[in-house]
Amino acid sequence: MKIEFTKEEYKTLLTIVYCGEWMLNSHKIKDDSLSKKTESLEQNIFSFAKDAGLEKWIEFDTEMKKYFPTADMEDELHKFIDLYNLRQKKI
């Protein structure tokens, strides 16, 4: 399957994937089958960041052989996570 995105669409996809993976797995103490699947998908999507010109958001760790969000990406996206957490406390 081949899907094409504009740079802005890909950046939006990175936002959704990062925040969704965080919401599904950040509270878990150990990995389960869902966290392994979501991490695998996240790695696949992160792997295109350089091609999209978003090296500022995703970096590759050569020792771990994995992609990770940069501090720039986390700083920009944690506002959504913080807002989500704040709203959850009010419920």
Phi and psi in radians as a Rosetta constraint file:
Dihedral C 1 N 2 CA 2 C 2 CIRCULARHARMONIC -2.234 0.35
Dihedral N 2 CA 2 C 2 N 3 CIRCULARHARMONIC 2.227 0.35
Dihedral C 2 N 3 CA 3 C 3 CIRCULARHARMONIC -2.162 0.35
Dihedral N 3 CA 3 C 3 N 4 CIRCULARHARMONIC 2.338 0.35
Dihedral C 3 N 4 CA 4 C 4 CIRCULARHARMONIC -1.956 0.35
Dihedral N 4 CA 4 C 4 N 5 CIRCULARHARMONIC 2.429 0.35
Dihedral C 4 N 5 CA 5 C 5 CIRCULARHARMONIC -2.269 0.35
Dihedral N 5 CA 5 C 5 N 6 CIRCULARHARMONIC 2.639 0.35
Dihedral C 5 N 6 CA 6 C 6 CIRCULARHARMONIC -1.310 0.35
Dihedral N 6 CA 6 C 6 N 7 CIRCULARHARMONIC 2.941 0.35
Dihedral C 6 N 7 CA 7 C 7 CIRCULARHARMONIC -1.042 0.35
Dihedral N 7 CA 7 C 7 N 8 CIRCULARHARMONIC -0.741 0.35
Dihedral C 7 N 8 CA 8 C 8 CIRCULARHARMONIC -1.152 0.35
Dihedral N 8 CA 8 C 8 N 9 CIRCULARHARMONIC -0.697 0.35
Dihedral C 8 N 9 CA 9 C 9 CIRCULARHARMONIC -1.123 0.35
Dihedral N 9 CA 9 C 9 N 10 CIRCULARHARMONIC -0.716 0.35
Dihedral C 9 N 10 CA 10 C 10 CIRCULARHARMONIC -1.138 0.35
Dihedral N 10 CA 10 C 10 N 11 CIRCULARHARMONIC -0.705 0.35
Dihedral C 10 N 11 CA 11 C 11 CIRCULARHARMONIC -1.086 0.35
Dihedral N 11 CA 11 C 11 N 12 CIRCULARHARMONIC -0.688 0.35
Dihedral C 11 N 12 CA 12 C 12 CIRCULARHARMONIC -1.131 0.35
Dihedral N 12 CA 12 C 12 N 13 CIRCULARHARMONIC -0.714 0.35
Dihedral C 12 N 13 CA 13 C 13 CIRCULARHARMONIC -1.081 0.35
Dihedral N 13 CA 13 C 13 N 14 CIRCULARHARMONIC -0.745 0.35
Dihedral C 13 N 14 CA 14 C 14 CIRCULARHARMONIC -1.025 0.35
Dihedral N 14 CA 14 C 14 N 15 CIRCULARHARMONIC -0.718 0.35
Dihedral C 14 N 15 CA 15 C 15 CIRCULARHARMONIC -1.067 0.35
Dihedral N 15 CA 15 C 15 N 16 CIRCULARHARMONIC -0.823 0.35
Dihedral C 15 N 16 CA 16 C 16 CIRCULARHARMONIC -1.134 0.35
Dihedral N 16 CA 16 C 16 N 17 CIRCULARHARMONIC -0.783 0.35
Dihedral C 16 N 17 CA 17 C 17 CIRCULARHARMONIC -1.134 0.35
Dihedral N 17 CA 17 C 17 N 18 CIRCULARHARMONIC -0.825 0.35
Dihedral C 17 N 18 CA 18 C 18 CIRCULARHARMONIC -1.070 0.35
Dihedral N 18 CA 18 C 18 N 19 CIRCULARHARMONIC -0.885 0.35
Dihedral C 18 N 19 CA 19 C 19 CIRCULARHARMONIC -1.171 0.35
Dihedral N 19 CA 19 C 19 N 20 CIRCULARHARMONIC -0.690 0.35
Dihedral C 19 N 20 CA 20 C 20 CIRCULARHARMONIC -1.158 0.35
Dihedral N 20 CA 20 C 20 N 21 CIRCULARHARMONIC -0.762 0.35
Dihedral C 20 N 21 CA 21 C 21 CIRCULARHARMONIC -1.135 0.35
Dihedral N 21 CA 21 C 21 N 22 CIRCULARHARMONIC -0.680 0.35
Dihedral C 21 N 22 CA 22 C 22 CIRCULARHARMONIC -1.094 0.35
Dihedral N 22 CA 22 C 22 N 23 CIRCULARHARMONIC -0.804 0.35
Dihedral C 22 N 23 CA 23 C 23 CIRCULARHARMONIC -1.120 0.35
Dihedral N 23 CA 23 C 23 N 24 CIRCULARHARMONIC -0.695 0.35
Dihedral C 23 N 24 CA 24 C 24 CIRCULARHARMONIC -1.287 0.35
Dihedral N 24 CA 24 C 24 N 25 CIRCULARHARMONIC -0.557 0.35
Dihedral C 24 N 25 CA 25 C 25 CIRCULARHARMONIC -2.148 0.35
Dihedral N 25 CA 25 C 25 N 26 CIRCULARHARMONIC -0.220 0.35
Dihedral C 25 N 26 CA 26 C 26 CIRCULARHARMONIC -1.143 0.35
Dihedral N 26 CA 26 C 26 N 27 CIRCULARHARMONIC -0.434 0.35
Dihedral C 26 N 27 CA 27 C 27 CIRCULARHARMONIC -1.545 0.35
Dihedral N 27 CA 27 C 27 N 28 CIRCULARHARMONIC -0.132 0.35
Dihedral C 27 N 28 CA 28 C 28 CIRCULARHARMONIC -1.380 0.35
Dihedral N 28 CA 28 C 28 N 29 CIRCULARHARMONIC 2.478 0.35
Dihedral C 28 N 29 CA 29 C 29 CIRCULARHARMONIC -1.483 0.35
Dihedral N 29 CA 29 C 29 N 30 CIRCULARHARMONIC -0.617 0.35
Dihedral C 29 N 30 CA 30 C 30 CIRCULARHARMONIC -2.392 0.35
Dihedral N 30 CA 30 C 30 N 31 CIRCULARHARMONIC 2.775 0.35
Dihedral C 30 N 31 CA 31 C 31 CIRCULARHARMONIC -1.188 0.35
Dihedral N 31 CA 31 C 31 N 32 CIRCULARHARMONIC 2.585 0.35
Dihedral C 31 N 32 CA 32 C 32 CIRCULARHARMONIC -2.299 0.35
Dihedral N 32 CA 32 C 32 N 33 CIRCULARHARMONIC -3.074 0.35
Dihedral C 32 N 33 CA 33 C 33 CIRCULARHARMONIC -1.105 0.35
Dihedral N 33 CA 33 C 33 N 34 CIRCULARHARMONIC -0.622 0.35
Dihedral C 33 N 34 CA 34 C 34 CIRCULARHARMONIC -1.171 0.35
Dihedral N 34 CA 34 C 34 N 35 CIRCULARHARMONIC -0.770 0.35
Dihedral C 34 N 35 CA 35 C 35 CIRCULARHARMONIC -1.130 0.35
Dihedral N 35 CA 35 C 35 N 36 CIRCULARHARMONIC -0.600 0.35
Dihedral C 35 N 36 CA 36 C 36 CIRCULARHARMONIC -1.175 0.35
Dihedral N 36 CA 36 C 36 N 37 CIRCULARHARMONIC -0.686 0.35
Dihedral C 36 N 37 CA 37 C 37 CIRCULARHARMONIC -1.178 0.35
Dihedral N 37 CA 37 C 37 N 38 CIRCULARHARMONIC -0.772 0.35
Dihedral C 37 N 38 CA 38 C 38 CIRCULARHARMONIC -1.198 0.35
Dihedral N 38 CA 38 C 38 N 39 CIRCULARHARMONIC -0.630 0.35
Dihedral C 38 N 39 CA 39 C 39 CIRCULARHARMONIC -1.152 0.35
Dihedral N 39 CA 39 C 39 N 40 CIRCULARHARMONIC -0.696 0.35
Dihedral C 39 N 40 CA 40 C 40 CIRCULARHARMONIC -1.097 0.35
Dihedral N 40 CA 40 C 40 N 41 CIRCULARHARMONIC -0.789 0.35
Dihedral C 40 N 41 CA 41 C 41 CIRCULARHARMONIC -1.132 0.35
Dihedral N 41 CA 41 C 41 N 42 CIRCULARHARMONIC -0.744 0.35
Dihedral C 41 N 42 CA 42 C 42 CIRCULARHARMONIC -1.043 0.35
Dihedral N 42 CA 42 C 42 N 43 CIRCULARHARMONIC -0.760 0.35
Dihedral C 42 N 43 CA 43 C 43 CIRCULARHARMONIC -1.068 0.35
Dihedral N 43 CA 43 C 43 N 44 CIRCULARHARMONIC -0.739 0.35
Dihedral C 43 N 44 CA 44 C 44 CIRCULARHARMONIC -1.060 0.35
Dihedral N 44 CA 44 C 44 N 45 CIRCULARHARMONIC -0.834 0.35
Dihedral C 44 N 45 CA 45 C 45 CIRCULARHARMONIC -1.190 0.35
Dihedral N 45 CA 45 C 45 N 46 CIRCULARHARMONIC -0.718 0.35
Dihedral C 45 N 46 CA 46 C 46 CIRCULARHARMONIC -1.085 0.35
Dihedral N 46 CA 46 C 46 N 47 CIRCULARHARMONIC -0.502 0.35
Dihedral C 46 N 47 CA 47 C 47 CIRCULARHARMONIC -1.124 0.35
Dihedral N 47 CA 47 C 47 N 48 CIRCULARHARMONIC -0.268 0.35
Dihedral C 47 N 48 CA 48 C 48 CIRCULARHARMONIC -1.662 0.35
Dihedral N 48 CA 48 C 48 N 49 CIRCULARHARMONIC 0.028 0.35
Dihedral C 48 N 49 CA 49 C 49 CIRCULARHARMONIC -1.039 0.35
Dihedral N 49 CA 49 C 49 N 50 CIRCULARHARMONIC -0.755 0.35
Dihedral C 49 N 50 CA 50 C 50 CIRCULARHARMONIC -1.104 0.35
Dihedral N 50 CA 50 C 50 N 51 CIRCULARHARMONIC -0.754 0.35
Dihedral C 50 N 51 CA 51 C 51 CIRCULARHARMONIC -1.063 0.35
Dihedral N 51 CA 51 C 51 N 52 CIRCULARHARMONIC -0.539 0.35
Dihedral C 51 N 52 CA 52 C 52 CIRCULARHARMONIC -1.536 0.35
Dihedral N 52 CA 52 C 52 N 53 CIRCULARHARMONIC -0.010 0.35
Dihedral C 52 N 53 CA 53 C 53 CIRCULARHARMONIC 1.354 0.35
Dihedral N 53 CA 53 C 53 N 54 CIRCULARHARMONIC 0.449 0.35
Dihedral C 53 N 54 CA 54 C 54 CIRCULARHARMONIC -2.020 0.35
Dihedral N 54 CA 54 C 54 N 55 CIRCULARHARMONIC 0.718 0.35
Dihedral C 54 N 55 CA 55 C 55 CIRCULARHARMONIC -1.093 0.35
Dihedral N 55 CA 55 C 55 N 56 CIRCULARHARMONIC -0.383 0.35
Dihedral C 55 N 56 CA 56 C 56 CIRCULARHARMONIC -1.166 0.35
Dihedral N 56 CA 56 C 56 N 57 CIRCULARHARMONIC -0.376 0.35
Dihedral C 56 N 57 CA 57 C 57 CIRCULARHARMONIC -1.768 0.35
Dihedral N 57 CA 57 C 57 N 58 CIRCULARHARMONIC -0.574 0.35
Dihedral C 57 N 58 CA 58 C 58 CIRCULARHARMONIC -2.257 0.35
Dihedral N 58 CA 58 C 58 N 59 CIRCULARHARMONIC 2.365 0.35
Dihedral C 58 N 59 CA 59 C 59 CIRCULARHARMONIC -2.242 0.35
Dihedral N 59 CA 59 C 59 N 60 CIRCULARHARMONIC 2.691 0.35
Dihedral C 59 N 60 CA 60 C 60 CIRCULARHARMONIC -1.833 0.35
Dihedral N 60 CA 60 C 60 N 61 CIRCULARHARMONIC 2.220 0.35
Dihedral C 60 N 61 CA 61 C 61 CIRCULARHARMONIC -1.623 0.35
Dihedral N 61 CA 61 C 61 N 62 CIRCULARHARMONIC 1.964 0.35
Dihedral C 61 N 62 CA 62 C 62 CIRCULARHARMONIC -1.202 0.35
Dihedral N 62 CA 62 C 62 N 63 CIRCULARHARMONIC -0.520 0.35
Dihedral C 62 N 63 CA 63 C 63 CIRCULARHARMONIC -1.251 0.35
Dihedral N 63 CA 63 C 63 N 64 CIRCULARHARMONIC -0.788 0.35
Dihedral C 63 N 64 CA 64 C 64 CIRCULARHARMONIC -1.471 0.35
Dihedral N 64 CA 64 C 64 N 65 CIRCULARHARMONIC -0.270 0.35
Dihedral C 64 N 65 CA 65 C 65 CIRCULARHARMONIC 0.977 0.35
Dihedral N 65 CA 65 C 65 N 66 CIRCULARHARMONIC 0.829 0.35
Dihedral C 65 N 66 CA 66 C 66 CIRCULARHARMONIC -2.484 0.35
Dihedral N 66 CA 66 C 66 N 67 CIRCULARHARMONIC 2.717 0.35
Dihedral C 66 N 67 CA 67 C 67 CIRCULARHARMONIC -1.627 0.35
Dihedral N 67 CA 67 C 67 N 68 CIRCULARHARMONIC 2.506 0.35
Dihedral C 67 N 68 CA 68 C 68 CIRCULARHARMONIC -2.397 0.35
Dihedral N 68 CA 68 C 68 N 69 CIRCULARHARMONIC 2.588 0.35
Dihedral C 68 N 69 CA 69 C 69 CIRCULARHARMONIC -1.191 0.35
Dihedral N 69 CA 69 C 69 N 70 CIRCULARHARMONIC 2.521 0.35
Dihedral C 69 N 70 CA 70 C 70 CIRCULARHARMONIC -1.447 0.35
Dihedral N 70 CA 70 C 70 N 71 CIRCULARHARMONIC 2.956 0.35
Dihedral C 70 N 71 CA 71 C 71 CIRCULARHARMONIC -1.057 0.35
Dihedral N 71 CA 71 C 71 N 72 CIRCULARHARMONIC -0.618 0.35
Dihedral C 71 N 72 CA 72 C 72 CIRCULARHARMONIC -1.041 0.35
Dihedral N 72 CA 72 C 72 N 73 CIRCULARHARMONIC -0.792 0.35
Dihedral C 72 N 73 CA 73 C 73 CIRCULARHARMONIC -1.139 0.35
Dihedral N 73 CA 73 C 73 N 74 CIRCULARHARMONIC -0.830 0.35
Dihedral C 73 N 74 CA 74 C 74 CIRCULARHARMONIC -1.079 0.35
Dihedral N 74 CA 74 C 74 N 75 CIRCULARHARMONIC -0.722 0.35
Dihedral C 74 N 75 CA 75 C 75 CIRCULARHARMONIC -1.048 0.35
Dihedral N 75 CA 75 C 75 N 76 CIRCULARHARMONIC -0.726 0.35
Dihedral C 75 N 76 CA 76 C 76 CIRCULARHARMONIC -1.272 0.35
Dihedral N 76 CA 76 C 76 N 77 CIRCULARHARMONIC -0.626 0.35
Dihedral C 76 N 77 CA 77 C 77 CIRCULARHARMONIC -1.622 0.35
Dihedral N 77 CA 77 C 77 N 78 CIRCULARHARMONIC -0.351 0.35
Dihedral C 77 N 78 CA 78 C 78 CIRCULARHARMONIC -1.192 0.35
Dihedral N 78 CA 78 C 78 N 79 CIRCULARHARMONIC -0.244 0.35
Dihedral C 78 N 79 CA 79 C 79 CIRCULARHARMONIC -1.100 0.35
Dihedral N 79 CA 79 C 79 N 80 CIRCULARHARMONIC -0.595 0.35
Dihedral C 79 N 80 CA 80 C 80 CIRCULARHARMONIC -1.240 0.35
Dihedral N 80 CA 80 C 80 N 81 CIRCULARHARMONIC -0.727 0.35
Dihedral C 80 N 81 CA 81 C 81 CIRCULARHARMONIC -1.177 0.35
Dihedral N 81 CA 81 C 81 N 82 CIRCULARHARMONIC -0.739 0.35
Dihedral C 81 N 82 CA 82 C 82 CIRCULARHARMONIC -1.100 0.35
Dihedral N 82 CA 82 C 82 N 83 CIRCULARHARMONIC -0.717 0.35
Dihedral C 82 N 83 CA 83 C 83 CIRCULARHARMONIC -1.126 0.35
Dihedral N 83 CA 83 C 83 N 84 CIRCULARHARMONIC -0.737 0.35
Dihedral C 83 N 84 CA 84 C 84 CIRCULARHARMONIC -1.039 0.35
Dihedral N 84 CA 84 C 84 N 85 CIRCULARHARMONIC -0.846 0.35
Dihedral C 84 N 85 CA 85 C 85 CIRCULARHARMONIC -1.065 0.35
Dihedral N 85 CA 85 C 85 N 86 CIRCULARHARMONIC -0.723 0.35
Dihedral C 85 N 86 CA 86 C 86 CIRCULARHARMONIC -1.078 0.35
Dihedral N 86 CA 86 C 86 N 87 CIRCULARHARMONIC -0.772 0.35
Dihedral C 86 N 87 CA 87 C 87 CIRCULARHARMONIC -1.186 0.35
Dihedral N 87 CA 87 C 87 N 88 CIRCULARHARMONIC -0.604 0.35
Dihedral C 87 N 88 CA 88 C 88 CIRCULARHARMONIC -1.155 0.35
Dihedral N 88 CA 88 C 88 N 89 CIRCULARHARMONIC -0.585 0.35
Dihedral C 88 N 89 CA 89 C 89 CIRCULARHARMONIC -1.188 0.35
Dihedral N 89 CA 89 C 89 N 90 CIRCULARHARMONIC -0.484 0.35
Dihedral C 89 N 90 CA 90 C 90 CIRCULARHARMONIC -1.398 0.35
Dihedral N 90 CA 90 C 90 N 91 CIRCULARHARMONIC -0.287 0.35
